[in-house]
Amino acid sequence: SAVISQKPSRDICQRGTSLTIQCQVDSQVTMMFWYRQQPGQSLTLIATANQGSEATYESGFVIDKFPISRPNLTFSTLTVSNMSPEDSSIYLCSVVRQSTDTQYFGPGTRLTVL
Amino acid sequence: GQNIDQPTEMTATEGAIVQINCTYQTSGFNGLFWYQQHAGEAPTFLSYNVLDGLEEKGRFSSFLSRSKGYSYLLLKELQMKDSASYLCAFSGGYNKLIFGAGTRLAVHP
């Protein structure tokens, strides 16, 4: 498996502000992803974080709302911009290590927007 | 299109066996995952099937039939700590996972 950390673990934010979530993994991985889990629901893929280039977004998610960076093989950030209460969710990063297809999840960031 | 279904809730008795089914439809398929998620925690990897058949890991086993678009997770000798949500997900390509809604399992004494 991989050791994955996320910061912050939780936050309460005001409407209209932005929050940047960090994901750090203990070793080089080939793929990094960001998912959202809204209250009582399952996981939805937001985007694939590509090293050194723009992220690949899924339908319904756009770069202006969820800008993502991945400057190297072990670190990525997701920003939730201009937040509204509908953005209240758990945001999780996941990784796939080299030579495997198994995907592991970070501990998640629980975001509440007031 | 892509679709994945699993039961919403199941209950079982401590010490018993439970089978959680998952059916999926997709044009591209690169494997089927099962995750366990306790309330308030992140999903934990349980199993990954890419070929047809049964994979056994201790008390947990997972089965896949690609021709039928069907998988199940079998939990034996149930313990109270197995009460959790079980998420079925398939990989449709580029390691992107499409998740089912999850099955909430309640284990009773």
Interface residues (C-beta under 8 A of the other chain):
Chain A: S1 M31 F33 Q41 S42 L43 T44 L45 T48 E58 L92 S94 V96 D101 T102 Q103 Y104 F105 G106 P107 G108
Chain B: N30 G31 F33 Y35 E41 A42 P43 T44 F45 Y48 V50 L87 A89 S91 Y94 N95 K96 L97 I98 F99 G100 A101 G102
